[in-house]
Amino acid sequence: MGWFSKSRDGFFLSTTTPPGIEMPQYLGVVHGEAIIGANIFRDLFSSVRDVVGGRAGGYERALSGARDAALEDLIEAARELGANGVIGIDFDYEVLGETNGMMMVAVSGTAVKL
């Protein structure tokens, strides 16, 4: 069983075969992306945490914000197709830039209508 979320925006599944749901109308692949840049202060505090241990809260918050922005793009793309849900959701993370100073969060899935 995959991840499932139901909200006012519709439903969002990491699985492609939702149990108990009739076969949906497939509308097409949708995606969203967000890119975040490194911040010198966040990097400095993260380096200190690497030495003394602990979680890098600044990076976690930035990554969470980028993930949310990418998911909002996915939802908007699905709505534009007339979908009320997305199945088969997949998140990917990539480091970008000549000095690896940016991170991209990409999410994709299949827009469906029940």
Secondary structure, 3 states (H helix, E strand, C coil): CCCEEEECCEEEECCCCCCCCCCCEEEEEEEEEEEEECCHHHHHHHHHHHHHCCCCHHHHHHHHHHHHHHHHHHHHHHHHCCCCEEEEEEEEEEEECCCCCEEEEEEEEEEEEC
